Every structure is written in C-alpha cells, then in structure tokens.
Amino acid sequence: MSNTSTASSSGGIGFAGLLTILFIALKLTGVITWSWVWVLSPLWIGFVLFLGFLLLALIMALVFSNTPLKRTYRSHR
C-alpha cells in the first residue's frame, strides 16, 4: 500500500523575497551601488504600506463613529 498523504503549503518565497534576493545578489556583485536600506526595501515596504492602510482605517473609523447618520433639526418657535 502506498501512503498518498497530500500536504500542501503556501507555496514558497513570494515576490518580495525573490526581489530581495535579486537586489542582494546585484549589490554583492557590484552591479548596483544602492544603500543596504534600499537593497532590503522589499522586506519593509510592504509592512510600511500595511501600517499606513491600518492607520487610515483607524482614522476613518474614529471619524465616522462620531458622526451621526441622521441629524434631526428642531424648528425654532
């Protein structure tokens, strides 16, 4: 009998990881003369964008939670 267990994983390194490896290889071979901050930028740019969207969502939630949906106006007599 053969054991046919099929385990799947998420699939590997991803685009940012490949780009980081490419930038490191280009930096080490002297093709690019960027700072290491920019060579490693694919690792942190996604995180910074995520934090920006999270902050924007938090600000929007705070703004819209304090705004009433319907305003009732009383007529002054």
PDB file of N, CA, C, O and CB in Angstrom:
ATOM      1  N   MET A   1       0.819  -1.162   0.000  1.00  0.00           N
ATOM      2  CA  MET A   1       0.000   0.000   0.000  1.00  0.00           C
ATOM      3  C   MET A   1       0.876   1.243   0.000  1.00  0.00           C
ATOM      4  O   MET A   1       1.901   1.307   0.679  1.00  0.00           O
ATOM      5  CB  MET A   1      -0.939  -0.012   1.187  1.00  0.00           C
ATOM      6  N   SER A   2       0.460   2.199  -0.755  1.00  0.00           N
ATOM      7  CA  SER A   2       1.237   3.440  -0.800  1.00  0.00           C
ATOM      8  C   SER A   2       0.560   4.500   0.055  1.00  0.00           C
ATOM      9  O   SER A   2      -0.665   4.589   0.132  1.00  0.00           O
ATOM     10  CB  SER A   2       1.398   3.941  -2.256  1.00  0.00           C
ATOM     11  N   ASN A   3       1.385   5.279   0.678  1.00  0.00           N
ATOM     12  CA  ASN A   3       0.871   6.363   1.510  1.00  0.00           C
ATOM     13  C   ASN A   3       0.742   7.600   0.629  1.00  0.00           C
ATOM     14  O   ASN A   3       1.747   8.168   0.202  1.00  0.00           O
ATOM     15  CB  ASN A   3       1.805   6.636   2.747  1.00  0.00           C
ATOM     16  N   THR A   4      -0.481   8.014   0.360  1.00  0.00           N
ATOM     17  CA  THR A   4      -0.707   9.150  -0.541  1.00  0.00           C
ATOM     18  C   THR A   4      -1.246  10.348   0.229  1.00  0.00           C
ATOM     19  O   THR A   4      -2.286  10.910  -0.116  1.00  0.00           O
ATOM     20  CB  THR A   4      -1.683   8.762  -1.669  1.00  0.00           C
ATOM     21  N   SER A   5      -0.523  10.727   1.276  1.00  0.00           N
ATOM     22  CA  SER A   5      -0.968  11.917   2.009  1.00  0.00           C
ATOM     23  C   SER A   5      -0.533  13.145   1.225  1.00  0.00           C
ATOM     24  O   SER A   5       0.622  13.274   0.817  1.00  0.00           O
ATOM     25  CB  SER A   5      -0.387  11.947   3.469  1.00  0.00           C
ATOM     26  N   THR A   6      -1.474  14.026   1.030  1.00  0.00           N
ATOM     27  CA  THR A   6      -1.181  15.228   0.260  1.00  0.00           C
ATOM     28  C   THR A   6      -1.171  16.418   1.199  1.00  0.00           C
ATOM     29  O   THR A   6      -2.214  16.870   1.671  1.00  0.00           O
ATOM     30  CB  THR A   6      -2.210  15.432  -0.881  1.00  0.00           C
ATOM     31  N   ALA A   7       0.013  16.910   1.456  1.00  0.00           N
ATOM     32  CA  ALA A   7       0.151  18.093   2.299  1.00  0.00           C
ATOM     33  C   ALA A   7       0.534  19.256   1.392  1.00  0.00           C
ATOM     34  O   ALA A   7       1.472  19.161   0.602  1.00  0.00           O
ATOM     35  CB  ALA A   7       1.219  17.875   3.439  1.00  0.00           C
ATOM     36  N   SER A   8      -0.191  20.331   1.516  1.00  0.00           N
ATOM     37  CA  SER A   8       0.134  21.492   0.701  1.00  0.00           C
ATOM     38  C   SER A   8       0.581  22.632   1.608  1.00  0.00           C
ATOM     39  O   SER A   8       0.122  22.775   2.742  1.00  0.00           O
ATOM     40  CB  SER A   8      -1.078  21.919  -0.165  1.00  0.00           C
ATOM     41  N   SER A   9       1.479  23.426   1.078  1.00  0.00           N
ATOM     42  CA  SER A   9       1.936  24.590   1.829  1.00  0.00           C
ATOM     43  C   SER A   9       1.570  25.840   1.051  1.00  0.00           C
ATOM     44  O   SER A   9       0.953  25.768  -0.011  1.00  0.00           O
ATOM     45  CB  SER A   9       3.468  24.528   2.095  1.00  0.00           C
ATOM     46  N   SER A  10       1.954  26.978   1.588  1.00  0.00           N
ATOM     47  CA  SER A  10       1.554  28.232   0.958  1.00  0.00           C
ATOM     48  C   SER A  10       2.279  28.466  -0.359  1.00  0.00           C
ATOM     49  O   SER A  10       1.826  29.291  -1.152  1.00  0.00           O
ATOM     50  CB  SER A  10       1.812  29.391   1.896  1.00  0.00           C
ATOM     51  N   GLY A  11       3.356  27.795  -0.621  1.00  0.00           N
ATOM     52  CA  GLY A  11       3.927  27.850  -1.949  1.00  0.00           C
ATOM     53  C   GLY A  11       5.277  28.500  -2.103  1.00  0.00           C
ATOM     54  O   GLY A  11       5.762  28.566  -3.233  1.00  0.00           O
ATOM     55  N   GLY A  12       5.911  28.975  -1.088  1.00  0.00           N
ATOM     56  CA  GLY A  12       7.276  29.413  -1.284  1.00  0.00           C
ATOM     57  C   GLY A  12       7.598  30.814  -0.835  1.00  0.00           C
ATOM     58  O   GLY A  12       7.030  31.346   0.119  1.00  0.00           O
ATOM     59  N   ILE A  13       8.532  31.389  -1.563  1.00  0.00           N
ATOM     60  CA  ILE A  13       9.199  32.597  -1.103  1.00  0.00           C
ATOM     61  C   ILE A  13       8.431  33.876  -1.417  1.00  0.00           C
ATOM     62  O   ILE A  13       8.499  34.829  -0.641  1.00  0.00           O
ATOM     63  CB  ILE A  13      10.557  32.676  -1.710  1.00  0.00           C
ATOM     64  N   GLY A  14       7.725  33.923  -2.496  1.00  0.00           N
ATOM     65  CA  GLY A  14       6.949  35.105  -2.843  1.00  0.00           C
ATOM     66  C   GLY A  14       7.744  36.141  -3.613  1.00  0.00           C
ATOM     67  O   GLY A  14       8.962  36.043  -3.761  1.00  0.00           O
ATOM     68  N   PHE A  15       7.011  37.144  -4.103  1.00  0.00           N
ATOM     69  CA  PHE A  15       7.611  38.159  -4.959  1.00  0.00           C
ATOM     70  C   PHE A  15       8.612  39.031  -4.204  1.00  0.00           C
ATOM     71  O   PHE A  15       9.702  39.307  -4.705  1.00  0.00           O
ATOM     72  CB  PHE A  15       6.529  39.025  -5.566  1.00  0.00           C
ATOM     73  N   ALA A  16       8.238  39.466  -2.995  1.00  0.00           N
ATOM     74  CA  ALA A  16       9.136  40.331  -2.225  1.00  0.00           C
ATOM     75  C   ALA A  16      10.421  39.600  -1.857  1.00  0.00           C
ATOM     76  O   ALA A  16      11.498  40.196  -1.874  1.00  0.00           O
ATOM     77  CB  ALA A  16       8.439  40.833  -0.956  1.00  0.00           C
ATOM     78  N   GLY A  17      10.320  38.329  -1.529  1.00  0.00           N
ATOM     79  CA  GLY A  17      11.512  37.544  -1.206  1.00  0.00           C
ATOM     80  C   GLY A  17      12.434  37.381  -2.391  1.00  0.00           C
ATOM     81  O   GLY A  17      13.651  37.510  -2.265  1.00  0.00           O
ATOM     82  N   LEU A  18      11.845  37.093  -3.561  1.00  0.00           N
ATOM     83  CA  LEU A  18      12.667  36.969  -4.772  1.00  0.00           C
ATOM     84  C   LEU A  18      13.332  38.287  -5.139  1.00  0.00           C
ATOM     85  O   LEU A  18      14.498  38.310  -5.532  1.00  0.00           O
ATOM     86  CB  LEU A  18      11.817  36.480  -5.942  1.00  0.00           C
ATOM     87  N   LEU A  19      12.599  39.375  -5.013  1.00  0.00           N
ATOM     88  CA  LEU A  19      13.154  40.687  -5.310  1.00  0.00           C
ATOM     89  C   LEU A  19      14.287  41.033  -4.347  1.00  0.00           C
ATOM     90  O   LEU A  19      15.292  41.619  -4.751  1.00  0.00           O
ATOM     91  CB  LEU A  19      12.060  41.753  -5.246  1.00  0.00           C
ATOM     92  N   THR A  20      14.129  40.674  -3.090  1.00  0.00           N
ATOM     93  CA  THR A  20      15.186  40.915  -2.106  1.00  0.00           C
ATOM     94  C   THR A  20      16.438  40.121  -2.445  1.00  0.00           C
ATOM     95  O   THR A  20      17.546  40.653  -2.380  1.00  0.00           O
ATOM     96  CB  THR A  20      14.703  40.556  -0.699  1.00  0.00           C
ATOM     97  N   ILE A  21      16.275  38.861  -2.802  1.00  0.00           N
ATOM     98  CA  ILE A  21      17.421  38.030  -3.177  1.00  0.00           C
ATOM     99  C   ILE A  21      18.111  38.593  -4.420  1.00  0.00           C
ATOM    100  O   ILE A  21      19.339  38.620  -4.498  1.00  0.00           O
ATOM    101  CB  ILE A  21      16.973  36.574  -3.428  1.00  0.00           C
ATOM    102  N   LEU A  22      17.320  39.036  -5.377  1.00  0.00           N
ATOM    103  CA  LEU A  22      17.886  39.639  -6.579  1.00  0.00           C
ATOM    104  C   LEU A  22      18.679  40.896  -6.246  1.00  0.00           C
ATOM    105  O   LEU A  22      19.798  41.069  -6.729  1.00  0.00           O
ATOM    106  CB  LEU A  22      16.782  39.967  -7.577  1.00  0.00           C
ATOM    107  N   PHE A  23      18.110  41.771  -5.428  1.00  0.00           N
ATOM    108  CA  PHE A  23      18.806  43.004  -5.046  1.00  0.00           C
ATOM    109  C   PHE A  23      20.088  42.713  -4.274  1.00  0.00           C
ATOM    110  O   PHE A  23      21.098  43.383  -4.484  1.00  0.00           O
ATOM    111  CB  PHE A  23      17.890  43.890  -4.207  1.00  0.00           C
ATOM    112  N   ILE A  24      20.060  41.721  -3.383  1.00  0.00           N
ATOM    113  CA  ILE A  24      21.265  41.356  -2.627  1.00  0.00           C
ATOM    114  C   ILE A  24      22.340  40.838  -3.570  1.00  0.00           C
ATOM    115  O   ILE A  24      23.508  41.205  -3.442  1.00  0.00           O
ATOM    116  CB  ILE A  24      20.940  40.293  -1.554  1.00  0.00           C
ATOM    117  N   ALA A  25      21.954  39.987  -4.519  1.00  0.00           N
ATOM    118  CA  ALA A  25      22.932  39.458  -5.482  1.00  0.00           C
ATOM    119  C   ALA A  25      23.528  40.582  -6.326  1.00  0.00           C
ATOM    120  O   ALA A  25      24.733  40.604  -6.578  1.00  0.00           O
ATOM    121  CB  ALA A  25      22.273  38.404  -6.398  1.00  0.00           C
ATOM    122  N   LEU A  26      22.685  41.509  -6.759  1.00  0.00           N
ATOM    123  CA  LEU A  26      23.193  42.633  -7.553  1.00  0.00           C
ATOM    124  C   LEU A  26      24.094  43.536  -6.728  1.00  0.00           C
ATOM    125  O   LEU A  26      25.072  44.070  -7.253  1.00  0.00           O
ATOM    126  CB  LEU A  26      22.036  43.445  -8.127  1.00  0.00           C
ATOM    127  N   LYS A  27      23.793  43.718  -5.464  1.00  0.00           N
ATOM    128  CA  LYS A  27      24.626  44.545  -4.584  1.00  0.00           C
ATOM    129  C   LYS A  27      25.970  43.873  -4.343  1.00  0.00           C
ATOM    130  O   LYS A  27      27.008  44.532  -4.399  1.00  0.00           O
ATOM    131  CB  LYS A  27      23.911  44.807  -3.241  1.00  0.00           C
ATOM    132  N   LEU A  28      25.965  42.572  -4.076  1.00  0.00           N
ATOM    133  CA  LEU A  28      27.210  41.866  -3.780  1.00  0.00           C
ATOM    134  C   LEU A  28      28.117  41.721  -4.997  1.00  0.00           C
ATOM    135  O   LEU A  28      29.336  41.629  -4.855  1.00  0.00           O
ATOM    136  CB  LEU A  28      26.901  40.504  -3.222  1.00  0.00           C
ATOM    137  N   THR A  29      27.532  41.701  -6.190  1.00  0.00           N
ATOM    138  CA  THR A  29      28.348  41.616  -7.407  1.00  0.00           C
ATOM    139  C   THR A  29      28.763  42.985  -7.930  1.00  0.00           C
ATOM    140  O   THR A  29      29.506  43.076  -8.907  1.00  0.00           O
ATOM    141  CB  THR A  29      27.591  40.873  -8.488  1.00  0.00           C
ATOM    142  N   GLY A  30      28.293  44.040  -7.293  1.00  0.00           N
ATOM    143  CA  GLY A  30      28.701  45.380  -7.679  1.00  0.00           C
ATOM    144  C   GLY A  30      27.912  45.985  -8.824  1.00  0.00           C
ATOM    145  O   GLY A  30      28.291  47.040  -9.333  1.00  0.00           O
ATOM    146  N   VAL A  31      26.837  45.357  -9.241  1.00  0.00           N
ATOM    147  CA  VAL A  31      26.025  45.882 -10.336  1.00  0.00           C
ATOM    148  C   VAL A  31      25.278  47.132  -9.890  1.00  0.00           C
ATOM    149  O   VAL A  31      25.151  48.088 -10.655  1.00  0.00           O
ATOM    150  CB  VAL A  31      25.034  44.817 -10.836  1.00  0.00           C
ATOM    151  N   ILE A  32      24.789  47.126  -8.665  1.00  0.00           N
ATOM    152  CA  ILE A  32      24.128  48.306  -8.112  1.00  0.00           C
ATOM    153  C   ILE A  32      24.928  48.793  -6.911  1.00  0.00           C
ATOM    154  O   ILE A  32      25.569  48.001  -6.220  1.00  0.00           O
ATOM    155  CB  ILE A  32      22.652  47.993  -7.708  1.00  0.00           C
ATOM    156  N   THR A  33      24.887  50.081  -6.671  1.00  0.00           N
ATOM    157  CA  THR A  33      25.623  50.664  -5.546  1.00  0.00           C
ATOM    158  C   THR A  33      24.674  51.322  -4.552  1.00  0.00           C
ATOM    159  O   THR A  33      25.010  52.330  -3.931  1.00  0.00           O
ATOM    160  CB  THR A  33      26.647  51.688  -6.049  1.00  0.00           C
ATOM    161  N   TRP A  34      23.493  50.744  -4.408  1.00  0.00           N
ATOM    162  CA  TRP A  34      22.486  51.283  -3.502  1.00  0.00           C
ATOM    163  C   TRP A  34      22.909  51.060  -2.058  1.00  0.00           C
ATOM    164  O   TRP A  34      23.759  50.223  -1.755  1.00  0.00           O
ATOM    165  CB  TRP A  34      21.115  50.638  -3.767  1.00  0.00           C
ATOM    166  N   SER A  35      22.293  51.833  -1.183  1.00  0.00           N
ATOM    167  CA  SER A  35      22.450  51.615   0.244  1.00  0.00           C
ATOM    168  C   SER A  35      21.740  50.306   0.611  1.00  0.00           C
ATOM    169  O   SER A  35      20.810  49.875  -0.070  1.00  0.00           O
ATOM    170  CB  SER A  35      21.881  52.823   1.066  1.00  0.00           C
ATOM    171  N   TRP A  36      22.200  49.687   1.704  1.00  0.00           N
ATOM    172  CA  TRP A  36      21.571  48.442   2.129  1.00  0.00           C
ATOM    173  C   TRP A  36      20.116  48.646   2.536  1.00  0.00           C
ATOM    174  O   TRP A  36      19.320  47.709   2.482  1.00  0.00           O
ATOM    175  CB  TRP A  36      22.345  47.836   3.281  1.00  0.00           C
ATOM    176  N   VAL A  37      19.769  49.853   2.938  1.00  0.00           N
ATOM    177  CA  VAL A  37      18.370  50.145   3.271  1.00  0.00           C
ATOM    178  C   VAL A  37      17.486  49.903   2.056  1.00  0.00           C
ATOM    179  O   VAL A  37      16.407  49.324   2.178  1.00  0.00           O
ATOM    180  CB  VAL A  37      18.213  51.603   3.770  1.00  0.00           C
ATOM    181  N   TRP A  38      17.939  50.343   0.879  1.00  0.00           N
ATOM    182  CA  TRP A  38      17.143  50.174  -0.338  1.00  0.00           C
ATOM    183  C   TRP A  38      17.260  48.767  -0.904  1.00  0.00           C
ATOM    184  O   TRP A  38      16.329  48.278  -1.543  1.00  0.00           O
ATOM    185  CB  TRP A  38      17.569  51.184  -1.389  1.00  0.00           C
ATOM    186  N   VAL A  39      18.382  48.115  -0.680  1.00  0.00           N
ATOM    187  CA  VAL A  39      18.520  46.722  -1.133  1.00  0.00           C
ATOM    188  C   VAL A  39      17.528  45.840  -0.390  1.00  0.00           C
ATOM    189  O   VAL A  39      16.943  44.930  -0.976  1.00  0.00           O
ATOM    190  CB  VAL A  39      19.971  46.206  -0.917  1.00  0.00           C
ATOM    191  N   LEU A  40      17.339  46.104   0.884  1.00  0.00           N
ATOM    192  CA  LEU A  40      16.416  45.304   1.697  1.00  0.00           C
ATOM    193  C   LEU A  40      15.006  45.883   1.729  1.00  0.00           C
ATOM    194  O   LEU A  40      14.162  45.399   2.483  1.00  0.00           O
ATOM    195  CB  LEU A  40      16.943  45.187   3.111  1.00  0.00           C
ATOM    196  N   SER A  41      14.740  46.890   0.941  1.00  0.00           N
ATOM    197  CA  SER A  41      13.430  47.555   0.960  1.00  0.00           C
ATOM    198  C   SER A  41      12.242  46.654   0.628  1.00  0.00           C
ATOM    199  O   SER A  41      11.166  46.887   1.178  1.00  0.00           O
ATOM    200  CB  SER A  41      13.446  48.688   0.001  1.00  0.00           C
ATOM    201  N   PRO A  42      12.361  45.649  -0.225  1.00  0.00           N
ATOM    202  CA  PRO A  42      11.174  44.799  -0.435  1.00  0.00           C
ATOM    203  C   PRO A  42      10.688  44.116   0.839  1.00  0.00           C
ATOM    204  O   PRO A  42       9.528  43.711   0.921  1.00  0.00           O
ATOM    205  CB  PRO A  42      11.478  43.745  -1.475  1.00  0.00           C
ATOM    206  N   LEU A  43      11.557  43.988   1.826  1.00  0.00           N
ATOM    207  CA  LEU A  43      11.145  43.364   3.080  1.00  0.00           C
ATOM    208  C   LEU A  43      10.338  44.310   3.951  1.00  0.00           C
ATOM    209  O   LEU A  43       9.429  43.868   4.653  1.00  0.00           O
ATOM    210  CB  LEU A  43      12.356  42.880   3.842  1.00  0.00           C
ATOM    211  N   TRP A  44      10.648  45.611   3.924  1.00  0.00           N
ATOM    212  CA  TRP A  44       9.972  46.525   4.834  1.00  0.00           C
ATOM    213  C   TRP A  44       8.937  47.417   4.170  1.00  0.00           C
ATOM    214  O   TRP A  44       8.091  47.970   4.873  1.00  0.00           O
ATOM    215  CB  TRP A  44      10.975  47.372   5.510  1.00  0.00           C
ATOM    216  N   ILE A  45       8.957  47.583   2.871  1.00  0.00           N
ATOM    217  CA  ILE A  45       7.984  48.457   2.212  1.00  0.00           C
ATOM    218  C   ILE A  45       6.565  47.901   2.347  1.00  0.00           C
ATOM    219  O   ILE A  45       5.626  48.660   2.590  1.00  0.00           O
ATOM    220  CB  ILE A  45       8.343  48.632   0.725  1.00  0.00           C
ATOM    221  N   GLY A  46       6.403  46.608   2.195  1.00  0.00           N
ATOM    222  CA  GLY A  46       5.077  46.008   2.367  1.00  0.00           C
ATOM    223  C   GLY A  46       4.538  46.213   3.764  1.00  0.00           C
ATOM    224  O   GLY A  46       3.346  46.467   3.938  1.00  0.00           O
ATOM    225  N   PHE A  47       5.397  46.107   4.763  1.00  0.00           N
ATOM    226  CA  PHE A  47       4.985  46.319   6.147  1.00  0.00           C
ATOM    227  C   PHE A  47       4.590  47.770   6.382  1.00  0.00           C
ATOM    228  O   PHE A  47       3.606  48.040   7.071  1.00  0.00           O
ATOM    229  CB  PHE A  47       6.106  45.918   7.106  1.00  0.00           C
ATOM    230  N   VAL A  48       5.349  48.706   5.815  1.00  0.00           N
ATOM    231  CA  VAL A  48       5.031  50.129   5.965  1.00  0.00           C
ATOM    232  C   VAL A  48       3.697  50.455   5.285  1.00  0.00           C
ATOM    233  O   VAL A  48       2.896  51.212   5.833  1.00  0.00           O
ATOM    234  CB  VAL A  48       6.163  51.002   5.372  1.00  0.00           C
ATOM    235  N   LEU A  49       3.454  49.893   4.103  1.00  0.00           N
ATOM    236  CA  LEU A  49       2.171  50.115   3.429  1.00  0.00           C
ATOM    237  C   LEU A  49       1.013  49.545   4.249  1.00  0.00           C
ATOM    238  O   LEU A  49      -0.045  50.166   4.349  1.00  0.00           O
ATOM    239  CB  LEU A  49       2.187  49.481   2.028  1.00  0.00           C
ATOM    240  N   PHE A  50       1.212  48.380   4.826  1.00  0.00           N
ATOM    241  CA  PHE A  50       0.187  47.776   5.676  1.00  0.00           C
ATOM    242  C   PHE A  50      -0.118  48.674   6.870  1.00  0.00           C
ATOM    243  O   PHE A  50      -1.284  48.891   7.200  1.00  0.00           O
ATOM    244  CB  PHE A  50       0.634  46.387   6.157  1.00  0.00           C
ATOM    245  N   LEU A  51       0.924  49.200   7.521  1.00  0.00           N
ATOM    246  CA  LEU A  51       0.706  50.089   8.657  1.00  0.00           C
ATOM    247  C   LEU A  51      -0.005  51.369   8.239  1.00  0.00           C
ATOM    248  O   LEU A  51      -0.832  51.891   8.987  1.00  0.00           O
ATOM    249  CB  LEU A  51       2.030  50.425   9.322  1.00  0.00           C
ATOM    250  N   GLY A  52       0.311  51.882   7.042  1.00  0.00           N
ATOM    251  CA  GLY A  52      -0.363  53.077   6.538  1.00  0.00           C
ATOM    252  C   GLY A  52      -1.845  52.843   6.318  1.00  0.00           C
ATOM    253  O   GLY A  52      -2.669  53.672   6.705  1.00  0.00           O
ATOM    254  N   PHE A  53      -2.197  51.718   5.697  1.00  0.00           N
ATOM    255  CA  PHE A  53      -3.609  51.391   5.487  1.00  0.00           C
ATOM    256  C   PHE A  53      -4.326  51.153   6.810  1.00  0.00           C
ATOM    257  O   PHE A  53      -5.486  51.533   6.970  1.00  0.00           O
ATOM    258  CB  PHE A  53      -3.742  50.157   4.594  1.00  0.00           C
ATOM    259  N   LEU A  54      -3.641  50.530   7.749  1.00  0.00           N
ATOM    260  CA  LEU A  54      -4.231  50.296   9.064  1.00  0.00           C
ATOM    261  C   LEU A  54      -4.490  51.614   9.780  1.00  0.00           C
ATOM    262  O   LEU A  54      -5.541  51.785  10.398  1.00  0.00           O
ATOM    263  CB  LEU A  54      -3.319  49.404   9.912  1.00  0.00           C
ATOM    264  N   LEU A  55      -3.551  52.540   9.704  1.00  0.00           N
ATOM    265  CA  LEU A  55      -3.729  53.849  10.317  1.00  0.00           C
ATOM    266  C   LEU A  55      -4.862  54.620   9.651  1.00  0.00           C
ATOM    267  O   LEU A  55      -5.658  55.267  10.332  1.00  0.00           O
ATOM    268  CB  LEU A  55      -2.434  54.648  10.239  1.00  0.00           C
ATOM    269  N   LEU A  56      -4.938  54.554   8.338  1.00  0.00           N
ATOM    270  CA  LEU A  56      -6.021  55.215   7.611  1.00  0.00           C
ATOM    271  C   LEU A  56      -7.380  54.641   8.005  1.00  0.00           C
ATOM    272  O   LEU A  56      -8.335  55.390   8.208  1.00  0.00           O
ATOM    273  CB  LEU A  56      -5.809  55.077   6.100  1.00  0.00           C
ATOM    274  N   ALA A  57      -7.468  53.326   8.113  1.00  0.00           N
ATOM    275  CA  ALA A  57      -8.721  52.685   8.516  1.00  0.00           C
ATOM    276  C   ALA A  57      -9.098  53.074   9.939  1.00  0.00           C
ATOM    277  O   ALA A  57     -10.277  53.274  10.233  1.00  0.00           O
ATOM    278  CB  ALA A  57      -8.606  51.161   8.401  1.00  0.00           C
ATOM    279  N   LEU A  58      -8.122  53.182  10.816  1.00  0.00           N
ATOM    280  CA  LEU A  58      -8.390  53.582  12.197  1.00  0.00           C
ATOM    281  C   LEU A  58      -8.896  55.018  12.256  1.00  0.00           C
ATOM    282  O   LEU A  58      -9.847  55.311  12.981  1.00  0.00           O
ATOM    283  CB  LEU A  58      -7.126  53.431  13.055  1.00  0.00           C
ATOM    284  N   ILE A  59      -8.270  55.909  11.504  1.00  0.00           N
ATOM    285  CA  ILE A  59      -8.715  57.306  11.473  1.00  0.00           C
ATOM    286  C   ILE A  59     -10.125  57.405  10.911  1.00  0.00           C
ATOM    287  O   ILE A  59     -10.960  58.123  11.460  1.00  0.00           O
ATOM    288  CB  ILE A  59      -7.749  58.165  10.637  1.00  0.00           C
ATOM    289  N   MET A  60     -10.399  56.697   9.829  1.00  0.00           N
ATOM    290  CA  MET A  60     -11.741  56.734   9.241  1.00  0.00           C
ATOM    291  C   MET A  60     -12.779  56.166  10.201  1.00  0.00           C
ATOM    292  O   MET A  60     -13.891  56.688  10.280  1.00  0.00           O
ATOM    293  CB  MET A  60     -11.768  55.956   7.920  1.00  0.00           C
ATOM    294  N   ALA A  61     -12.441  55.120  10.923  1.00  0.00           N
ATOM    295  CA  ALA A  61     -13.373  54.536  11.887  1.00  0.00           C
ATOM    296  C   ALA A  61     -13.662  55.520  13.012  1.00  0.00           C
ATOM    297  O   ALA A  61     -14.804  55.630  13.458  1.00  0.00           O
ATOM    298  CB  ALA A  61     -12.809  53.224  12.460  1.00  0.00           C
ATOM    299  N   LEU A  62     -12.647  56.232  13.471  1.00  0.00           N
ATOM    300  CA  LEU A  62     -12.862  57.206  14.534  1.00  0.00           C
ATOM    301  C   LEU A  62     -13.695  58.388  14.052  1.00  0.00           C
ATOM    302  O   LEU A  62     -14.561  58.875  14.779  1.00  0.00           O
ATOM    303  CB  LEU A  62     -11.529  57.695  15.073  1.00  0.00           C
ATOM    304  N   VAL A  63     -13.438  58.847  12.841  1.00  0.00           N
ATOM    305  CA  VAL A  63     -14.180  59.985  12.308  1.00  0.00           C
ATOM    306  C   VAL A  63     -15.632  59.624  12.082  1.00  0.00           C
ATOM    307  O   VAL A  63     -16.522  60.386  12.461  1.00  0.00           O
ATOM    308  CB  VAL A  63     -13.555  60.474  11.008  1.00  0.00           C
ATOM    309  N   PHE A  64     -15.890  58.482  11.473  1.00  0.00           N
ATOM    310  CA  PHE A  64     -17.258  58.121  11.141  1.00  0.00           C
ATOM    311  C   PHE A  64     -18.035  57.566  12.327  1.00  0.00           C
ATOM    312  O   PHE A  64     -19.265  57.531  12.284  1.00  0.00           O
ATOM    313  CB  PHE A  64     -17.259  57.120  10.033  1.00  0.00           C
ATOM    314  N   SER A  65     -17.369  57.140  13.363  1.00  0.00           N
ATOM    315  CA  SER A  65     -18.103  56.649  14.527  1.00  0.00           C
ATOM    316  C   SER A  65     -18.671  57.805  15.345  1.00  0.00           C
ATOM    317  O   SER A  65     -19.637  57.613  16.083  1.00  0.00           O
ATOM    318  CB  SER A  65     -17.195  55.780  15.403  1.00  0.00           C
ATOM    319  N   ASN A  66     -18.101  58.984  15.234  1.00  0.00           N
ATOM    320  CA  ASN A  66     -18.586  60.147  15.977  1.00  0.00           C
ATOM    321  C   ASN A  66     -19.549  60.994  15.173  1.00  0.00           C
ATOM    322  O   ASN A  66     -20.102  61.957  15.704  1.00  0.00           O
ATOM    323  CB  ASN A  66     -17.428  60.993  16.421  1.00  0.00           C
ATOM    324  N   THR A  67     -19.763  60.676  13.938  1.00  0.00           N
ATOM    325  CA  THR A  67     -20.670  61.436  13.091  1.00  0.00           C
ATOM    326  C   THR A  67     -22.033  60.748  13.069  1.00  0.00           C
ATOM    327  O   THR A  67     -22.124  59.586  12.670  1.00  0.00           O
ATOM    328  CB  THR A  67     -20.099  61.579  11.654  1.00  0.00           C
ATOM    329  N   PRO A  68     -23.073  61.425  13.480  1.00  0.00           N
ATOM    330  CA  PRO A  68     -24.402  60.786  13.441  1.00  0.00           C
ATOM    331  C   PRO A  68     -24.860  60.607  11.996  1.00  0.00           C
ATOM    332  O   PRO A  68     -24.582  61.439  11.133  1.00  0.00           O
ATOM    333  CB  PRO A  68     -25.443  61.628  14.232  1.00  0.00           C
ATOM    334  N   LEU A  69     -25.557  59.520  11.755  1.00  0.00           N
ATOM    335  CA  LEU A  69     -26.024  59.246  10.403  1.00  0.00           C
ATOM    336  C   LEU A  69     -27.194  60.128  10.020  1.00  0.00           C
ATOM    337  O   LEU A  69     -27.289  60.581   8.879  1.00  0.00           O
ATOM    338  CB  LEU A  69     -26.413  57.797  10.269  1.00  0.00           C
ATOM    339  N   LYS A  70     -28.075  60.372  10.958  1.00  0.00           N
ATOM    340  CA  LYS A  70     -29.226  61.239  10.697  1.00  0.00           C
ATOM    341  C   LYS A  70     -29.188  62.397  11.672  1.00  0.00           C
ATOM    342  O   LYS A  70     -28.991  62.216  12.873  1.00  0.00           O
ATOM    343  CB  LYS A  70     -30.569  60.459  10.816  1.00  0.00           C
ATOM    344  N   ARG A  71     -29.372  63.545  11.152  1.00  0.00           N
ATOM    345  CA  ARG A  71     -29.442  64.710  12.017  1.00  0.00           C
ATOM    346  C   ARG A  71     -30.894  65.149  12.085  1.00  0.00           C
ATOM    347  O   ARG A  71     -31.579  65.251  11.068  1.00  0.00           O
ATOM    348  CB  ARG A  71     -28.523  65.864  11.503  1.00  0.00           C
ATOM    349  N   THR A  72     -31.333  65.395  13.259  1.00  0.00           N
ATOM    350  CA  THR A  72     -32.706  65.876  13.428  1.00  0.00           C
ATOM    351  C   THR A  72     -32.639  67.348  13.773  1.00  0.00           C
ATOM    352  O   THR A  72     -31.937  67.758  14.698  1.00  0.00           O
ATOM    353  CB  THR A  72     -33.474  65.071  14.534  1.00  0.00           C
ATOM    354  N   TYR A  73     -33.366  68.118  13.030  1.00  0.00           N
ATOM    355  CA  TYR A  73     -33.400  69.554  13.244  1.00  0.00           C
ATOM    356  C   TYR A  73     -34.713  69.920  13.929  1.00  0.00           C
ATOM    357  O   TYR A  73     -35.787  69.484  13.515  1.00  0.00           O
ATOM    358  CB  TYR A  73     -33.236  70.322  11.904  1.00  0.00           C
ATOM    359  N   ARG A  74     -34.613  70.702  14.948  1.00  0.00           N
ATOM    360  CA  ARG A  74     -35.818  71.182  15.606  1.00  0.00           C
ATOM    361  C   ARG A  74     -36.152  72.560  15.047  1.00  0.00           C
ATOM    362  O   ARG A  74     -35.279  73.403  14.840  1.00  0.00           O
ATOM    363  CB  ARG A  74     -35.636  71.230  17.157  1.00  0.00           C
ATOM    364  N   SER A  75     -37.376  72.746  14.825  1.00  0.00           N
ATOM    365  CA  SER A  75     -37.780  74.069  14.343  1.00  0.00           C
ATOM    366  C   SER A  75     -37.869  75.013  15.532  1.00  0.00           C
ATOM    367  O   SER A  75     -38.473  74.688  16.555  1.00  0.00           O
ATOM    368  CB  SER A  75     -39.144  74.006  13.578  1.00  0.00           C
ATOM    369  N   HIS A  76     -37.283  76.140  15.392  1.00  0.00           N
ATOM    370  CA  HIS A  76     -37.303  77.141  16.467  1.00  0.00           C
ATOM    371  C   HIS A  76     -38.588  77.941  16.404  1.00  0.00           C
ATOM    372  O   HIS A  76     -38.930  78.472  15.348  1.00  0.00           O
ATOM    373  CB  HIS A  76     -36.082  78.082  16.372  1.00  0.00           C
ATOM    374  N   ARG A  77     -39.290  78.037  17.485  1.00  0.00           N
ATOM    375  CA  ARG A  77     -40.565  78.752  17.501  1.00  0.00           C
ATOM    376  C   ARG A  77     -40.465  79.978  18.355  1.00  0.00           C
ATOM    377  O   ARG A  77     -41.442  80.715  18.493  1.00  0.00           O
ATOM    378  CB  ARG A  77     -41.687  77.862  18.001  1.00  0.00           C
TER     379      ARG A  77
END
